[in-house]
């Protein structure tokens, strides 16, 4: 990764000044943005810029495995989680309110019933998104 804007006389855009310091420490973000530091995969993993790395020969397989895991996950709580986290960094009270709203929706969903039944029946749940 390289935020190379400065090399061509520009500065970061598209919210990078907000998102990058959320992922890495402010000092590291400043150096990356001002000096166009190149960040190798191992360092990107270490500083939290990426969630995972894989050897080039295994990258597609690793990505497909992760995609499959997302596809099998319960869609409704994942949607509500994405919506709540889109408001980060909100205050604790706001985040607790999002959690409360989300749980209220989920407790009455068919997917929660399916998830609980699957848990007690010791089987893999099949979520439908409702």
N, C-alpha and C positions, 0 to 999 in steps of 0.2 A: 504494500500500500504506500502511496506517496501523494500527499496533497501538494501537487506541483504548481499550484496557481501562481505563486510568487516568481517562478522561473520565467513566466511570460508576462510579468507585470500586472497580475491580477491578484485578487484575494479570494478566499473561500466563499462559497455561496450555497444556496439550497439548504440553509439551516445548519451548515457544518459547524459554525461557531457555537451552536447550541448542542448539537448531537455529539460531536467529538469529545468535548470535556465531560459529557455524561458517561462515556465509555472508558476514557483513560484519564489519568490525573491532569489537572489544568496545566501544569508545567510541561508535561509531555505533549499535550495538545498544542500549546504555544510553539514549542520547537518544531513540531510536525508542520504546522501552518506557516510559520515564519521562515524556516530554513529548508522546507521541502525535504525533510528527512525521509529516507526510504526505510520502511519497517518490514523486516523479513517475517516469514510465517511464524517461526518459533517465538519471536519477540511479540508479534501481534497477539498470539495466544496468551503469552505471559502477562501482557498489560491489559487484556480484556477487550482488545479491538475486534477479535473474532472469537467465536464460541468453540471452534474445533478446527483442526488441520488434518490433512491426510496426504500421504505420498501421492505424487501426480498420477501414478499408475492405478491408485485406488480411490481417487477423488470422486469419480462418477458413482462407483459402488457405495461409497460412504454417503454421498448426497442422496442416492436413491433409498438407502436404508433409513435415513432421517426423514425423508419425504413419506415413506411408508408408515413410520411411527406417527407422524402428524396426521396422516389419512385415517389411521385406526383410532386416534384419540377422540374423545367426546367433543363434537363440534360446538355445541351450545356454550359450555363453560369456557372453551377456548375463545370464542367470539366475545363473550362478556369480559374475559381477562384482557384481551387486546384493547377493548373499548376503555376499560378502567386504566390500563397502563398508558394509554394515549394521553391521559391527563397528568401523568407523572412529570415533574415533581410537584404534585398538589400536596397540601397539608395532610397530616394524619387524619383529621376529622373528615376531610373530603374522601380520602381513600377508604376509610371505614364505612362511609355512606355508600360508596360504589360496591364494596363487598356485601353489605347488607342488602342492597337492591338486587344484586346478582344472585345471592343465595336464595332470596325470596322467589325469584323466577325459577331457579334450578330445582328447588325442593318440590315443585309441582310439575316438573317436566317428565315426559315419558323416558328420556334418556337416564335420568337419575334413578327411576324405578328399574330400568334395565341394568344399570350399573350395580345397584344394590343386589338385585336378584342374581346377577352373574357372580358377584362376590360371594354370596352365601352358597351358591350352587357350585362354586369353584370352577367356573368356566370363563372364557374370554367374552366380554360384553360386545354386543353389536349395536352401535349407536346409530340413530337415524337423524339426529339434529333437531329433535323436538322434545 
